[in-house]
Amino acid sequence: MRLLKLCLLFVVALTFTSCFEDRDDNAIAASEINDFIWKAMNATYLYKAEIPDLANNRFNSDEEYSAYLNNFSSPESIFESLIYDRDVVDRFSFIIPNYIDFLQSQQGTTLSNGLEFNFYFKPGSETEVFGIIRLVLNNSVADNQGLQRGQIFDAVNGVPLTENNLGDLLNQNTYTLNFANYNDNGTPEVEDDSIESTSNSISLTKQVYTENPVHQVNIIDVDGENVGYLVYNGFNGSFNEALNNAFGQLQANNVQHLVLDLRYNPGGSVNTAALLGSMVTGQFNGQVYSKLVYNETQQAANTNFNFVNSFDGIPINSLNLSKVYVLTTARSASASELVINSLDEYIDVVQIGDNTTGKTQASITLFDSPNFGSNDINPNHTYAIQPLVANSINVNDEAVPSNGLTPDIELLEIPRNYGTLGDINEPLLAAAILDIQGLGRYPQPQIELKTIKENTQLKPFEDGMYLDPDNMTISKLQFD
């Protein structure tokens, strides 16, 4: 059986038409956008030194530069030409055709029915696929219709799922899930397992939805000690106070242990990641938590993020822990990895689950404006870019490996037993509790899950680690 690591949260519909489609002066519009892209990449791109076309002395005259810009058929083509080693090194920079939709999604507001899925090939098949609901977002359409983590489906709108039709079927605003059951035939082997279709189905329609990434907080009694369990799904600065309130609940219950569930957290704000580290600890106020290092022409922008005891005038609720358990999957990325990499230099971090994504770089949203910030944006188009601009390293200058962070306790989610988040029998949480009790390791299922490359069409906009796109961040960068 092979796991399709597809992140089907949502894809935001682009409601604006690009200037290439709605203006007669296409050449002028193209030149404007291409000029913006080149200048922004020349000024900020982390791997500028590796791209000859981004050299400051690349062009001998304005005419040569103009001819270069007009040589590209689209903004996407010039942007891709400036990316360094797309398949290995820079897998994460991207261009944004519509920054309005993008900014909404970064704040957690999207068109969504509230479902996240994982997908697997059916036992014995190389083409047939079934899906599992891995997460139901709180107060969403799916939540209100009673859907639950672990439910299986093998068709949408009556059409059987395949690797090739997932995007088309599940990117629709309205669709019907056709449910199925997983039959293990009472044996531990996978070869005789089967997916059995049922007559049960449910129709869902996406709505405008704002996700609070603080998904769940539980207090669990383990041998007379309080264990805090927090599911946190995105480093969204708009919900920093909600995150702090969650830690206030943990603090009020005098938790002696914390299980931080980042298994579906693709990253987000670097500043929020520093706040989270400060909430877990508290005893390192003022010390360096993590660092950002820019390209050779932007060294003045290099930044230390320190442990803090407050934000926006609000005292931080800190737990003063010397050990934390962090649950991860291959979906855990960027700011999630920053937290593990940074905290591990100060306290004992026990990682449980699967290897993380392996994204050490931070990006920033750059607009077609005088200083690439969000003021005085060129009204002639809605393009922006999100290039990698800095490397995130910990206090000892160590970055996250490109192949991700390896768990201390390896434990994969499997279709037979997804469990309920927060339930002491859910495998990843159970593994943490066993370690807290000193009772050994949770048994790893003897099932090989072969992965295939993620379908980027299905990735949500908020993936990654980003710098808050405000004037303070932009002002640190130097532009000629």
C-alpha positions as CSV (number, residue, x, y, z in Angstrom):
1,M,0.0,0.0,0.0
2,R,1.3,3.4,-0.8
3,L,0.4,6.7,0.9
4,L,-0.4,9.7,-1.3
5,K,0.7,12.6,0.8
6,L,-1.8,15.0,-0.6
7,C,-2.9,18.0,1.4
8,L,-6.5,18.6,0.3
9,L,-7.4,21.4,2.6
10,F,-8.7,23.7,-0.1
11,V,-7.7,25.7,-3.2
12,V,-8.8,29.2,-3.2
13,A,-10.6,30.2,-6.4
14,L,-8.9,33.1,-8.1
15,T,-11.6,35.8,-8.6
16,F,-9.4,38.3,-10.4
17,T,-8.4,37.9,-14.0
18,S,-4.8,38.6,-14.8
19,C,-3.8,41.7,-16.7
20,F,-2.7,39.4,-19.6
21,E,-6.3,38.5,-20.2
22,D,-8.2,41.7,-19.7
23,R,-5.9,44.5,-21.1
24,D,-5.1,45.4,-24.7
25,D,-1.6,46.7,-23.8
26,N,-0.4,43.2,-22.9
27,A,3.2,44.0,-23.7
28,I,3.3,47.0,-21.3
29,A,1.5,45.0,-18.6
30,A,3.9,42.1,-19.0
31,S,6.9,44.4,-18.8
32,E,5.6,46.0,-15.6
33,I,5.1,42.7,-13.8
34,N,8.3,41.2,-15.1
35,D,10.2,44.3,-14.0
36,F,8.8,43.9,-10.5
37,I,9.6,40.2,-10.3
38,W,13.2,40.7,-11.4
39,K,13.9,43.7,-9.1
40,A,12.3,42.0,-6.1
41,M,14.3,38.7,-6.7
42,N,17.5,40.7,-7.3
43,A,17.1,42.5,-4.0
44,T,15.9,39.7,-1.7
45,Y,16.3,36.2,-3.1
46,L,18.2,33.9,-0.7
47,Y,20.0,32.1,-3.6
48,K,20.7,35.2,-5.6
49,A,24.4,34.4,-5.9
50,E,23.5,31.1,-7.7
51,I,21.5,32.8,-10.4
52,P,23.6,34.6,-13.0
53,D,20.6,36.5,-14.4
54,L,20.2,38.1,-10.9
55,A,23.7,39.6,-10.8
56,N,23.8,43.3,-10.3
57,N,25.9,43.7,-13.4
58,R,23.8,41.4,-15.6
59,F,22.7,44.1,-18.0
60,N,24.8,46.8,-19.7
61,S,21.9,49.1,-20.7
62,D,18.3,49.7,-20.2
63,E,17.6,48.4,-23.7
64,E,19.3,45.1,-22.8
65,Y,17.3,44.8,-19.6
66,S,14.0,45.7,-21.5
67,A,14.7,43.0,-24.1
68,Y,15.4,40.5,-21.4
69,L,12.0,41.2,-19.7
70,N,10.1,41.0,-22.9
71,N,11.6,37.6,-23.7
72,F,9.3,35.9,-21.3
73,S,5.8,34.9,-22.2
74,S,4.3,35.2,-18.7
75,P,5.2,36.3,-15.1
76,E,5.3,32.7,-14.2
77,S,8.0,31.9,-16.8
78,I,10.4,34.7,-15.7
79,F,9.9,33.8,-12.0
80,E,10.7,30.1,-12.6
81,S,13.8,31.0,-14.6
82,L,15.1,32.8,-11.5
83,I,14.6,29.8,-9.1
84,Y,17.7,27.9,-7.9
85,D,17.5,24.1,-8.3
86,R,13.7,23.8,-8.1
87,D,13.6,20.1,-7.4
88,V,16.2,19.9,-4.6
89,V,17.1,23.2,-3.0
90,D,14.3,25.7,-3.6
91,R,11.1,23.7,-3.6
92,F,9.1,26.4,-1.9
93,S,9.3,29.9,-3.5
94,F,6.1,30.6,-5.5
95,I,4.4,33.3,-7.5
96,I,1.0,34.7,-6.5
97,P,-1.4,35.6,-9.4
98,N,-3.9,37.2,-6.9
99,Y,-2.4,38.6,-3.7
100,I,-5.9,39.5,-2.4
101,D,-7.0,35.9,-2.1
102,F,-3.5,35.0,-0.8
103,L,-3.5,37.5,2.0
104,Q,-6.9,36.3,3.1
105,S,-5.7,32.7,3.2
106,Q,-2.7,33.7,5.3
107,Q,-5.1,35.1,7.9
108,G,-6.9,31.8,7.9
109,T,-9.9,32.9,5.8
110,T,-10.6,30.6,2.8
111,L,-13.4,28.9,0.9
112,S,-13.5,25.5,2.7
113,N,-15.8,22.8,4.0
114,G,-13.4,22.1,6.9
115,L,-12.0,18.8,5.8
116,E,-8.4,17.6,5.5
117,F,-7.6,14.3,4.0
118,N,-4.8,11.7,3.5
119,F,-5.0,9.3,0.5
120,Y,-3.8,5.8,-0.1
121,F,-3.7,3.3,-2.9
122,K,-6.2,0.5,-2.3
123,P,-4.4,-2.8,-1.3
124,G,-3.1,-4.5,-4.4
125,S,-3.8,-1.6,-6.7
126,E,-1.5,0.9,-8.4
127,T,-4.3,3.2,-9.6
128,E,-7.4,3.0,-7.3
129,V,-7.4,5.3,-4.3
130,F,-9.3,5.8,-1.1
131,G,-9.2,8.7,1.2
132,I,-9.4,9.2,5.0
133,I,-10.6,12.2,6.8
134,R,-7.6,13.2,8.9
135,L,-9.0,16.4,10.4
136,V,-12.3,18.1,10.7
137,L,-11.9,21.8,11.5
138,N,-14.0,23.2,14.3
139,N,-17.3,24.9,13.5
140,S,-16.9,24.2,9.8
141,V,-19.4,22.9,7.4
142,A,-18.1,19.3,7.9
143,D,-18.1,19.7,11.7
144,N,-21.7,20.9,11.7
145,Q,-22.6,17.9,9.5
146,G,-21.1,15.5,11.9
147,L,-18.1,14.2,9.9
148,Q,-15.3,12.7,11.9
149,R,-11.6,11.9,11.7
150,G,-11.0,8.4,10.4
151,Q,-14.0,8.1,8.1
152,I,-13.1,6.5,4.7
153,F,-14.4,7.2,1.2
154,D,-13.5,5.8,-2.1
155,A,-15.5,7.9,-4.5
156,V,-16.7,11.5,-5.0
157,N,-20.0,12.2,-6.7
158,G,-20.1,8.5,-7.4
159,V,-16.8,8.6,-9.4
160,P,-14.2,6.2,-8.0
161,L,-11.0,7.9,-6.8
162,T,-7.8,7.6,-8.7
163,E,-4.5,9.4,-8.4
164,N,-5.2,11.6,-11.4
165,N,-8.8,12.7,-10.6
166,L,-8.4,13.8,-7.0
167,G,-7.8,17.4,-7.7
168,D,-10.7,17.8,-10.1
169,L,-13.2,16.0,-7.8
170,L,-12.3,17.6,-4.5
171,N,-11.6,21.2,-5.7
172,Q,-15.2,21.6,-6.6
173,N,-17.2,23.9,-4.3
174,T,-19.9,21.3,-3.8
175,Y,-19.3,17.5,-3.9
176,T,-20.6,14.3,-2.4
177,L,-18.3,11.9,-0.5
178,N,-19.2,8.2,-1.0
179,F,-18.1,6.4,2.1
180,A,-16.4,3.0,2.4
181,N,-15.2,0.6,5.1
182,Y,-11.7,-0.7,5.7
183,N,-11.7,-4.5,6.0
184,D,-8.4,-6.0,7.4
185,N,-9.9,-9.6,7.3
186,G,-8.7,-10.1,10.8
187,T,-5.0,-10.4,10.0
188,P,-2.0,-8.1,10.5
189,E,-1.0,-8.5,6.8
190,V,-1.9,-5.8,4.3
191,E,-2.1,-8.0,1.3
192,D,-5.5,-9.4,2.1
193,D,-7.0,-6.1,3.2
194,S,-9.8,-4.5,1.1
195,I,-11.8,-1.3,0.8
196,E,-15.5,-2.0,0.7
197,S,-17.8,0.6,-0.8
198,T,-21.1,1.4,1.1
199,S,-24.3,3.2,0.2
200,N,-23.6,6.0,2.7
201,S,-22.8,9.4,1.4
202,I,-22.9,13.1,2.3
203,S,-22.9,16.3,0.3
204,L,-20.8,19.3,1.3
205,T,-20.7,22.9,0.1
206,K,-17.7,25.1,0.8
207,Q,-18.2,28.4,2.6
208,V,-16.0,31.3,3.6
209,Y,-14.3,30.0,6.7
210,T,-11.7,31.4,9.1
211,E,-9.7,28.7,11.0
212,N,-8.5,29.2,14.5
213,P,-5.3,27.1,14.4
214,V,-5.7,26.4,18.2
215,H,-7.7,23.3,17.3
216,Q,-7.9,21.4,20.6
217,V,-6.7,21.5,24.3
218,N,-7.0,18.6,26.7
219,I,-5.8,17.9,30.2
220,I,-5.1,14.2,30.7
221,D,-4.5,12.6,34.1
222,V,-1.6,10.2,33.8
223,D,-0.7,8.4,37.1
224,G,-1.7,11.4,39.1
225,E,0.1,14.0,36.9
226,N,-1.5,16.4,34.5
227,V,-0.5,16.1,30.8
228,G,-1.4,18.9,28.5
229,Y,-2.3,18.1,25.0
230,L,-2.5,20.9,22.4
231,V,-3.3,20.5,18.7
232,Y,-1.9,23.5,16.9
233,N,-2.5,23.6,13.1
234,G,-0.9,26.9,11.9
235,F,1.4,29.7,13.1
236,N,-1.1,32.5,12.4
237,G,-0.3,35.8,14.1
238,S,-3.9,36.8,14.1
239,F,-4.5,34.1,16.7
240,N,-1.5,34.7,19.0
241,E,-3.8,35.7,21.8
242,A,-5.9,32.5,21.4
243,L,-2.6,30.5,21.6
244,N,-1.6,32.3,24.7
245,N,-5.0,31.6,26.2
246,A,-4.6,27.9,25.5
247,F,-1.3,28.0,27.4
248,G,-3.1,29.9,30.2
249,Q,-5.5,26.9,30.4
250,L,-2.5,24.5,30.6
251,Q,-0.8,26.7,33.2
252,A,-3.9,26.9,35.3
253,N,-4.1,23.1,35.4
254,N,-0.4,22.9,36.5
255,V,0.6,20.5,33.7
256,Q,3.8,18.7,34.4
257,H,4.1,17.4,30.8
258,L,3.1,18.8,27.4
259,V,2.3,17.0,24.1
260,L,2.4,19.5,21.3
261,D,0.6,18.1,18.2
262,L,2.0,19.7,15.1
263,R,1.4,16.8,12.8
264,Y,-0.8,18.8,10.4
265,N,0.9,22.2,10.9
266,P,2.6,23.4,7.7
267,G,4.1,26.5,9.2
268,G,3.4,30.2,9.2
269,S,4.7,33.2,11.1
270,V,8.3,33.1,12.4
271,N,7.4,35.5,15.1
272,T,4.5,33.3,16.3
273,A,6.9,30.4,16.4
274,A,9.1,32.3,18.8
275,L,6.1,33.1,21.0
276,L,5.2,29.4,21.1
277,G,8.7,28.5,22.2
278,S,8.4,31.2,25.0
279,M,5.1,29.7,26.1
280,V,6.5,26.2,26.4
281,T,9.5,27.4,28.4
282,G,9.7,30.8,30.2
283,Q,13.0,30.3,31.9
284,F,15.1,31.7,29.0
285,N,13.6,35.1,28.6
286,G,15.9,37.4,26.5
287,Q,18.1,34.6,25.2
288,V,18.3,33.8,21.4
289,Y,15.6,31.4,20.3
290,S,16.3,31.3,16.6
291,K,18.0,33.4,13.9
292,L,17.3,34.4,10.3
293,V,20.2,34.9,7.9
294,Y,19.7,36.6,4.6
295,N,21.6,36.7,1.3
296,E,25.0,38.4,1.0
297,T,23.6,41.8,0.0
298,Q,21.0,41.8,2.8
299,Q,23.2,40.9,5.8
300,A,22.0,44.0,7.7
301,A,18.6,42.4,7.8
302,N,19.9,39.3,9.8
303,T,17.6,39.0,12.8
304,N,17.6,37.2,16.1
305,F,14.3,36.1,17.6
306,N,14.5,36.0,21.4
307,F,12.5,34.2,24.0
308,V,10.1,36.8,25.4
309,N,7.7,37.1,28.3
310,S,5.1,39.3,26.6
311,F,3.7,40.4,23.2
312,D,1.5,43.4,22.3
313,G,1.5,44.3,26.0
314,I,0.1,40.9,27.0
315,P,2.0,38.7,29.5
316,I,2.9,35.3,28.1
317,N,1.5,32.2,29.9
318,S,4.7,30.1,30.2
319,L,4.9,26.5,31.5
320,N,8.6,26.6,32.4
321,L,9.1,23.0,31.1
322,S,12.4,21.3,30.6
323,K,10.9,18.6,28.3
324,V,8.2,18.6,25.6
325,Y,6.8,16.0,23.3
326,V,6.1,17.0,19.7
327,L,4.0,14.9,17.3
328,T,4.9,15.2,13.6
329,T,4.1,13.8,10.2
330,A,5.6,14.6,6.8
331,R,3.0,17.5,6.8
332,S,4.9,19.2,9.7
333,A,7.0,21.9,8.1
334,S,8.8,25.2,8.3
335,A,7.8,27.0,11.5
336,S,6.9,23.7,13.1
337,E,10.4,22.5,12.3
338,L,11.8,25.8,13.6
339,V,10.1,25.2,17.0
340,I,11.7,21.7,17.3
341,N,15.1,22.8,16.0
342,S,15.2,25.9,18.3
343,L,13.8,24.4,21.5
344,D,16.0,21.3,21.2
345,E,19.1,23.5,22.1
346,Y,17.5,24.5,25.4
347,I,15.2,21.6,26.6
348,D,14.6,17.9,25.8
349,V,12.4,17.7,22.8
350,V,11.0,14.2,22.1
351,Q,9.7,14.0,18.5
352,I,7.1,11.3,17.8
353,G,5.7,10.3,14.4
354,D,7.2,10.7,10.9
355,N,10.0,12.7,9.4
356,T,9.1,16.3,8.9
357,T,9.2,18.1,5.5
358,G,12.7,19.6,5.7
359,K,12.1,23.3,5.0
360,T,14.6,25.5,6.8
361,Q,14.0,28.7,4.8
362,A,11.7,31.6,5.4
363,S,9.8,33.6,2.8
364,I,8.1,37.0,2.5
365,T,5.3,38.4,0.4
366,L,6.6,41.0,-2.0
367,F,4.4,43.4,-3.9
368,D,4.8,45.7,-6.9
369,S,5.4,48.8,-4.8
370,P,8.3,51.2,-4.3
371,N,9.8,49.2,-1.5
372,F,8.0,45.9,-2.2
373,G,5.7,46.4,0.8
374,S,2.0,46.5,1.0
375,N,1.7,50.3,0.6
376,D,1.2,52.0,-2.7
377,I,0.9,48.8,-4.7
378,N,0.7,49.1,-8.5
379,P,-3.0,48.9,-9.2
380,N,-2.5,47.6,-12.8
381,H,-2.2,43.9,-11.7
382,T,-2.6,41.6,-8.7
383,Y,0.6,39.7,-8.9
384,A,2.9,39.2,-5.9
385,I,5.7,36.8,-5.2
386,Q,6.7,34.7,-2.1
387,P,10.4,34.0,-2.5
388,L,12.7,32.4,0.0
389,V,14.7,35.2,1.5
390,A,16.4,33.9,4.7
391,N,17.6,30.7,6.3
392,S,16.3,29.8,9.8
393,I,18.9,28.5,12.2
394,N,18.9,27.8,15.9
395,V,21.1,29.5,18.5
396,N,24.0,27.2,17.6
397,D,23.6,28.1,13.8
398,E,22.2,24.7,12.9
399,A,19.5,24.5,10.2
400,V,16.8,21.9,9.7
401,P,18.1,19.2,7.4
402,S,16.7,19.2,3.8
403,N,15.3,15.7,4.4
404,G,13.5,16.8,7.6
405,L,13.8,16.1,11.3
406,T,14.0,12.4,12.2
407,P,11.6,11.4,15.1
408,D,13.0,10.0,18.3
409,I,10.1,7.6,18.2
410,E,9.0,6.6,14.7
411,L,5.3,5.9,14.4
412,L,3.3,6.3,11.2
413,E,-0.4,6.9,11.0
414,I,-2.1,3.9,9.3
415,P,-5.6,3.5,7.8
416,R,-6.6,0.8,10.2
417,N,-6.2,3.0,13.3
418,Y,-6.3,6.8,12.9
419,G,-7.9,7.1,16.3
420,T,-9.4,10.3,17.8
421,L,-7.2,13.3,18.6
422,G,-6.9,13.7,22.3
423,D,-7.9,10.1,23.1
424,I,-5.3,8.3,25.1
425,N,-5.5,5.3,22.7
426,E,-4.7,7.4,19.6
427,P,-1.4,5.9,18.6
428,L,0.9,9.0,18.5
429,L,-0.5,10.4,21.8
430,A,-0.4,6.9,23.3
431,A,3.3,6.7,22.4
432,A,3.9,10.0,24.3
433,I,2.0,8.8,27.3
434,L,4.0,5.5,27.4
435,D,7.2,7.4,27.3
436,I,6.0,9.7,30.1
437,Q,5.2,6.6,32.2
438,G,8.5,5.0,31.4
439,L,6.8,1.9,30.0
440,G,8.6,1.6,26.7
441,R,7.7,2.2,23.1
442,Y,4.3,2.0,21.3
443,P,4.6,-0.9,18.8
444,Q,5.3,0.3,15.2
445,P,2.9,-1.4,12.8
446,Q,4.8,-3.6,10.3
447,I,3.4,-1.9,7.3
448,E,5.4,-0.2,4.6
449,L,3.8,2.9,3.3
450,K,5.4,4.0,0.0
451,T,4.9,7.7,-0.7
452,I,4.4,9.5,-4.0
453,K,5.1,13.1,-4.7
454,E,2.6,15.5,-3.4
455,N,0.2,17.1,-6.0
456,T,1.1,20.8,-5.7
457,Q,-2.2,21.7,-7.3
458,L,-3.9,20.7,-4.0
459,K,-1.6,22.6,-1.6
460,P,-3.2,25.4,0.4
461,F,-1.7,28.9,0.2
462,E,-0.6,29.1,3.8
463,D,2.0,26.5,3.5
464,G,5.5,27.5,4.6
465,M,7.3,29.7,7.0
466,Y,6.9,33.4,6.4
467,L,7.9,36.8,7.7
468,D,5.0,39.0,8.7
469,P,4.6,41.3,5.6
470,D,4.6,44.6,7.5
471,N,6.6,47.7,7.1
472,M,8.9,46.8,10.0
473,T,10.1,43.6,8.2
474,I,10.3,45.3,4.8
475,S,12.2,48.2,6.2
476,K,15.1,45.9,7.3
477,L,15.8,45.1,3.7
478,Q,18.0,47.4,1.7
479,F,16.9,48.4,-1.8
480,D,18.9,50.3,-4.4
